[in-house]
Amino acid sequence: MYDANGFEVETCGRCGGSGQYSYCTMYGTRCFKCSGRKRLFTKRGAEAHRYYLAMFEVPIETIKVGDWVKLTGYSKTRVLKVEESVQRGSSNGVPYELPVIVLTVNTTRGLLHSSNFIGSAIKKLASESVLAERLVLAMEYQATLTKAGKPRKKKTTSRG
């Protein structure tokens, strides 16, 4: 079975695909294994999905004003300002300075300044055509995986 994007999924074994399990006063009857989605990625599908998402991660240094990025806890946001800064602090009484890049983005809650260490990765969103290309690559990668989500071993021929 496959989801809308083509990643391999299976029916949740805990709730049997209903999305509901036992009652809990805080969450109602939502299944905690599938979060009420009724399906889960197989090991092969999960690895291919992880590969697909990793294609969007770029070094923070490559982000420019106008790029669309995905920050944790926020939907897609456009970068309004990029500036280098220094984060100062102390550890066990020893002062330190770390270079960071501060992104200023506009969210539904107002302006947000996100500090990111140089060398870290951030998710940069792409156009529809690039999304389609990357999805094709992820499907090709999924086809090369075993049921356990590991790359297939290549057969070697011995020459004698």
Backbone as CSV, one residue per row, in Angstrom:
resi,resn,N_x,N_y,N_z,CA_x,CA_y,CA_z,C_x,C_y,C_z
1,MET,0.853,-1.171,0.000,0.000,0.000,0.000,0.905,1.242,0.000
2,TYR,0.452,2.309,-0.658,1.251,3.523,-0.767,0.418,4.743,-0.382
3,ASP,1.107,5.781,0.138,0.391,7.021,0.458,0.257,7.861,-0.807
4,ALA,-0.256,9.079,-0.673,-0.522,9.937,-1.828,0.752,10.289,-2.601
5,ASN,1.897,10.321,-1.928,3.153,10.654,-2.589,3.891,9.436,-3.122
6,GLY,3.441,8.240,-2.775,4.079,7.027,-3.264,4.966,6.320,-2.256
7,PHE,5.037,6.831,-1.025,5.820,6.165,0.001,5.047,4.957,0.524
8,GLU,5.776,3.886,0.790,5.151,2.642,1.224,4.625,2.784,2.655
9,VAL,3.351,2.441,2.855,2.718,2.507,4.169,2.008,1.183,4.456
10,GLU,1.658,0.994,5.715,0.894,-0.173,6.126,-0.151,0.262,7.142
11,THR,-1.190,-0.525,7.287,-2.233,-0.242,8.259,-1.650,-0.356,9.660
12,CYS,-2.014,0.545,10.542,-1.524,0.529,11.918,-1.929,-0.777,12.591
13,GLY,-0.966,-1.471,13.152,-1.225,-2.742,13.812,-1.856,-2.598,15.186
14,ARG,-1.769,-1.434,15.781,-2.330,-1.251,17.119,-3.831,-1.009,17.065
15,CYS,-4.261,-0.120,16.179,-5.683,0.240,16.123,-6.406,-0.463,14.986
16,GLY,-5.668,-1.215,14.166,-6.274,-1.921,13.048,-6.759,-0.999,11.940
17,GLY,-6.231,0.220,11.892,-6.602,1.157,10.842,-7.792,2.040,11.175
18,SER,-8.242,2.013,12.410,-9.375,2.868,12.788,-8.914,4.239,13.263
19,GLY,-7.658,4.338,13.706,-7.148,5.599,14.237,-7.509,5.805,15.689
20,GLN,-8.230,4.837,16.263,-8.676,4.953,17.655,-8.273,3.715,18.438
21,TYR,-7.992,3.921,19.724,-7.653,2.792,20.580,-8.389,2.980,21.888
22,SER,-7.753,2.817,23.010,-8.447,2.942,24.288,-8.638,4.412,24.663
23,TYR,-9.616,4.680,25.522,-9.964,6.046,25.920,-8.953,6.601,26.918
24,CYS,-8.610,7.851,26.733,-7.719,8.583,27.630,-8.354,9.967,27.813
25,THR,-8.443,10.446,29.053,-9.124,11.722,29.297,-8.451,12.896,28.606
26,MET,-7.153,12.808,28.378,-6.449,13.927,27.761,-6.548,13.906,26.233
27,TYR,-6.515,12.736,25.619,-6.472,12.634,24.168,-7.671,11.920,23.561
28,GLY,-8.622,11.527,24.347,-9.778,10.807,23.819,-9.393,9.398,23.424
29,THR,-9.835,8.961,22.253,-9.562,7.590,21.819,-8.507,7.518,20.721
30,ARG,-7.744,8.561,20.515,-6.733,8.571,19.458,-5.655,7.521,19.718
31,CYS,-5.298,6.804,18.682,-4.242,5.801,18.751,-2.899,6.523,18.857
32,PHE,-2.081,6.132,19.824,-0.789,6.789,20.003,0.269,6.286,19.026
33,LYS,0.111,5.103,18.472,1.110,4.579,17.543,1.069,5.325,16.209
34,CYS,-0.128,5.534,15.667,-0.249,6.205,14.355,-0.734,7.651,14.488
35,SER,-0.952,8.123,15.708,-1.453,9.481,15.973,-2.795,9.732,15.296
36,GLY,-3.597,8.678,15.157,-4.916,8.811,14.559,-4.915,8.839,13.045
37,ARG,-3.751,8.644,12.400,-3.661,8.711,10.934,-4.031,7.398,10.249
38,LYS,-4.191,6.338,11.017,-4.630,5.022,10.543,-3.560,4.227,9.816
39,ARG,-2.518,4.878,9.355,-1.450,4.195,8.630,-0.091,4.662,9.131
40,LEU,0.910,3.802,8.938,2.289,4.108,9.298,3.184,3.781,8.114
41,PHE,4.326,4.452,8.037,5.307,4.080,7.031,5.846,2.695,7.368
42,THR,6.090,1.884,6.346,6.850,0.656,6.542,8.295,1.071,6.758
43,LYS,9.162,0.136,7.094,10.575,0.485,7.276,11.150,1.034,5.972
44,ARG,10.772,0.434,4.868,11.241,0.900,3.558,10.696,2.302,3.267
45,GLY,9.412,2.523,3.523,8.794,3.824,3.286,9.346,4.903,4.192
46,ALA,9.620,4.554,5.464,10.164,5.527,6.410,11.565,5.970,6.005
47,GLU,12.381,5.022,5.545,13.738,5.364,5.117,13.703,6.232,3.861
48,ALA,12.822,5.906,2.925,12.705,6.711,1.707,12.183,8.110,2.035
49,HIS,11.255,8.224,2.980,10.722,9.531,3.390,11.806,10.358,4.082
50,ARG,12.629,9.709,4.923,13.732,10.397,5.582,14.718,10.916,4.529
51,TYR,14.997,10.100,3.524,15.883,10.483,2.426,15.307,11.696,1.676
52,TYR,14.011,11.667,1.412,13.321,12.766,0.723,13.437,14.067,1.523
53,LEU,13.168,14.010,2.818,13.246,15.213,3.647,14.674,15.741,3.763
54,ALA,15.642,14.826,3.784,17.046,15.238,3.892,17.498,16.028,2.667
55,MET,16.836,15.826,1.525,17.207,16.563,0.316,16.908,18.055,0.444
56,PHE,16.097,18.455,1.402,15.740,19.858,1.567,16.654,20.581,2.552
57,GLU,17.504,19.833,3.258,18.387,20.462,4.228,19.611,21.038,3.540
58,VAL,19.866,22.304,3.823,21.014,23.001,3.243,21.776,23.685,4.375
59,PRO,23.067,23.991,4.183,23.813,24.721,5.209,23.196,26.108,5.420
60,ILE,23.152,26.536,6.655,22.542,27.823,7.000,23.228,28.972,6.262
61,GLU,24.512,28.816,5.935,25.258,29.878,5.264,24.745,30.147,3.852
62,THR,24.009,29.213,3.248,23.540,29.389,1.870,22.202,30.116,1.779
63,ILE,21.552,30.380,2.906,20.241,31.039,2.907,20.414,32.522,2.573
64,LYS,19.520,33.005,1.712,19.541,34.410,1.294,18.184,35.050,1.567
65,VAL,18.146,36.362,1.554,16.885,37.097,1.713,15.947,36.688,0.580
66,GLY,14.702,36.383,0.924,13.705,35.973,-0.055,13.491,34.472,-0.123
67,ASP,14.425,33.680,0.425,14.251,32.225,0.434,13.112,31.836,1.367
68,TRP,12.457,30.730,1.042,11.427,30.169,1.907,12.048,29.043,2.711
69,VAL,11.869,29.073,4.032,12.435,28.061,4.916,11.353,27.503,5.833
70,LYS,11.641,26.352,6.412,10.733,25.729,7.383,11.458,25.701,8.714
71,LEU,10.944,26.459,9.682,11.506,26.477,11.021,10.654,25.593,11.931
72,THR,11.251,24.957,12.902,10.535,24.089,13.819,9.409,24.854,14.507
73,GLY,8.203,24.312,14.445,7.057,24.931,15.097,6.324,25.958,14.243
74,TYR,6.806,26.202,13.043,6.194,27.192,12.157,5.974,26.579,10.783
75,SER,5.007,27.124,10.061,4.840,26.690,8.673,5.908,27.400,7.844
76,LYS,5.820,27.300,6.531,6.855,27.928,5.705,6.874,29.432,5.929
77,THR,8.074,29.989,5.977,8.237,31.415,6.212,9.296,31.957,5.263
78,ARG,9.103,33.214,4.843,10.052,33.865,3.937,11.089,34.620,4.768
79,VAL,12.356,34.484,4.380,13.449,35.160,5.080,13.469,36.629,4.681
80,LEU,13.411,37.513,5.678,13.418,38.952,5.432,14.805,39.558,5.594
81,LYS,15.616,38.949,6.473,16.929,39.522,6.758,17.866,38.392,7.202
82,VAL,19.116,38.459,6.765,20.141,37.496,7.165,21.333,38.301,7.665
83,GLU,21.775,38.004,8.880,22.946,38.715,9.399,23.789,37.791,10.269
84,GLU,25.094,38.023,10.230,26.004,37.257,11.066,26.122,37.953,12.407
85,SER,26.269,37.147,13.457,26.374,37.687,14.801,27.262,36.755,15.619
86,VAL,27.403,37.080,16.889,28.192,36.256,17.805,27.344,35.997,19.042
87,GLN,27.277,34.732,19.433,26.563,34.379,20.658,27.607,34.269,21.759
88,ARG,27.394,35.036,22.817,28.344,35.036,23.929,27.736,34.331,25.126
89,GLY,28.584,33.704,25.905,28.143,33.024,27.113,29.343,32.545,27.897
90,SER,29.069,31.725,28.909,30.170,31.140,29.666,29.771,29.741,30.098
91,SER,30.770,28.897,30.153,30.578,27.521,30.586,31.596,27.235,31.674
92,ASN,31.123,26.906,32.860,32.004,26.667,34.024,32.929,27.849,34.269
93,GLY,32.393,29.047,34.088,33.165,30.262,34.334,34.095,30.662,33.207
94,VAL,34.125,29.889,32.129,34.994,30.205,30.993,34.141,30.853,29.903
95,PRO,34.410,32.118,29.582,33.611,32.785,28.552,33.889,32.215,27.158
96,TYR,32.873,32.260,26.305,33.040,31.804,24.933,32.240,32.688,23.991
97,GLU,32.625,32.649,22.730,31.916,33.347,21.661,31.761,32.370,20.499
98,LEU,30.529,32.206,20.015,30.256,31.311,18.893,29.618,32.102,17.759
99,PRO,30.122,31.935,16.534,29.504,32.643,15.408,28.146,32.028,15.059
100,VAL,27.160,32.876,14.826,25.819,32.424,14.457,25.313,33.262,13.285
101,ILE,24.303,32.728,12.633,23.596,33.483,11.607,22.182,33.686,12.118
102,VAL,21.736,34.926,12.118,20.398,35.255,12.601,19.501,35.505,11.395
103,LEU,18.422,34.719,11.311,17.436,34.898,10.251,16.252,35.650,10.835
104,THR,15.804,36.679,10.154,14.590,37.381,10.545,13.509,36.964,9.564
105,VAL,12.430,36.384,10.107,11.327,35.904,9.274,10.024,36.480,9.804
106,ASN,9.023,36.564,8.934,7.712,37.053,9.320,6.793,35.844,9.503
107,THR,6.229,35.699,10.694,5.316,34.595,10.978,3.939,35.171,11.275
108,THR,2.980,34.296,11.476,1.633,34.758,11.825,1.622,35.428,13.192
109,ARG,2.639,35.174,13.989,2.734,35.781,15.325,3.635,37.012,15.343
110,GLY,4.090,37.455,14.165,4.959,38.627,14.080,6.361,38.239,13.633
111,LEU,7.300,39.177,13.767,8.674,38.915,13.360,9.342,37.947,14.325
112,LEU,10.164,37.065,13.774,10.893,36.090,14.574,12.352,36.169,14.175
113,HIS,13.228,36.196,15.168,14.673,36.183,14.937,15.169,34.805,15.364
114,SER,15.656,34.049,14.411,16.111,32.686,14.664,17.620,32.618,14.559
115,SER,18.298,32.303,15.679,19.758,32.174,15.683,20.139,30.742,15.365
116,ASN,21.045,30.569,14.436,21.484,29.245,14.015,23.000,29.220,13.960
117,PHE,23.597,28.196,14.543,25.044,28.082,14.535,25.550,27.869,13.117
118,ILE,26.657,28.491,12.797,27.268,28.309,11.488,27.657,26.839,11.364
119,GLY,27.324,26.262,10.237,27.575,24.841,10.018,26.344,23.977,10.237
120,SER,25.283,24.570,10.805,24.057,23.798,11.007,23.240,23.779,9.717
121,ALA,22.247,22.901,9.681,21.414,22.762,8.484,20.024,23.329,8.748
122,ILE,19.371,23.754,7.676,18.014,24.286,7.761,17.243,23.771,6.546
123,LYS,15.934,23.622,6.684,15.126,23.141,5.564,14.740,24.312,4.680
124,LYS,15.199,24.240,3.424,14.881,25.265,2.439,13.838,24.694,1.493
125,LEU,12.735,25.399,1.333,11.654,24.916,0.492,11.961,25.183,-0.973
126,ALA,11.349,24.390,-1.833,11.662,24.447,-3.263,10.382,24.617,-4.076
127,SER,10.571,24.863,-5.378,9.440,25.029,-6.293,8.776,23.674,-6.549
128,GLU,7.596,23.712,-7.157,6.852,22.485,-7.443,7.632,21.544,-8.356
129,SER,8.340,22.080,-9.328,9.099,21.222,-10.243,10.241,20.518,-9.509
130,VAL,10.904,21.231,-8.607,11.987,20.632,-7.828,11.410,19.578,-6.873
131,LEU,10.252,19.867,-6.278,9.595,18.881,-5.410,9.328,17.590,-6.166
132,ALA,8.827,17.710,-7.382,8.510,16.537,-8.188,9.780,15.747,-8.524
133,GLU,10.856,16.449,-8.858,12.119,15.778,-9.168,12.647,15.021,-7.962
134,ARG,12.581,15.652,-6.793,13.085,15.014,-5.581,12.212,13.832,-5.174
135,LEU,10.915,13.934,-5.426,10.021,12.824,-5.117,10.341,11.626,-6.011
136,VAL,10.647,11.868,-7.263,11.040,10.782,-8.176,12.317,10.117,-7.671
137,LEU,13.289,10.922,-7.228,14.530,10.369,-6.682,14.254,9.519,-5.441
138,ALA,13.353,9.992,-4.590,13.010,9.240,-3.379,12.326,7.926,-3.716
139,MET,11.474,7.913,-4.745,10.805,6.675,-5.154,11.816,5.690,-5.743
140,GLU,12.789,6.217,-6.498,13.841,5.357,-7.028,14.670,4.769,-5.892
141,TYR,14.948,5.575,-4.879,15.704,5.103,-3.714,14.897,4.042,-2.964
142,GLN,13.603,4.277,-2.787,12.739,3.322,-2.092,12.766,1.962,-2.795
143,ALA,12.815,1.976,-4.124,12.833,0.730,-4.895,14.124,-0.058,-4.687
144,THR,15.191,0.604,-4.229,16.463,-0.092,-4.019,16.594,-0.651,-2.610
145,LEU,15.609,-0.408,-1.742,15.697,-0.830,-0.346,15.076,-2.203,-0.126
146,THR,15.583,-2.901,0.868,14.987,-4.169,1.269,13.782,-3.889,2.148
147,LYS,13.076,-4.925,2.526,11.903,-4.772,3.388,12.288,-4.167,4.740
148,ALA,13.525,-4.404,5.173,14.015,-3.870,6.440,14.464,-2.414,6.329
149,GLY,14.362,-1.824,5.127,14.737,-0.432,4.948,16.225,-0.220,4.741
150,LYS,16.948,-1.269,4.413,18.392,-1.182,4.176,18.669,-1.303,2.677
151,PRO,19.744,-0.689,2.198,20.087,-0.830,0.779,20.376,-2.292,0.429
152,ARG,19.926,-2.704,-0.728,20.187,-4.075,-1.191,21.677,-4.261,-1.432
153,LYS,22.151,-5.452,-1.111,23.553,-5.763,-1.378,23.712,-6.041,-2.865
154,LYS,24.754,-5.502,-3.416,25.014,-5.705,-4.833,25.665,-7.066,-5.027
155,LYS,25.221,-7.767,-6.036,25.807,-9.068,-6.335,27.152,-8.855,-7.004
156,THR,28.117,-9.618,-6.547,29.441,-9.523,-7.156,29.704,-10.800,-7.935
157,THR,30.351,-10.639,-9.027,30.702,-11.813,-9.811,32.181,-12.118,-9.585
158,SER,32.471,-13.388,-9.381,33.874,-13.772,-9.167,34.471,-14.174,-10.506
159,ARG,35.652,-13.728,-10.706,36.351,-14.067,-11.951,37.431,-15.104,-11.627
160,GLY,37.513,-16.104,-12.424,38.440,-17.174,-12.098,39.445,-17.456,-13.083
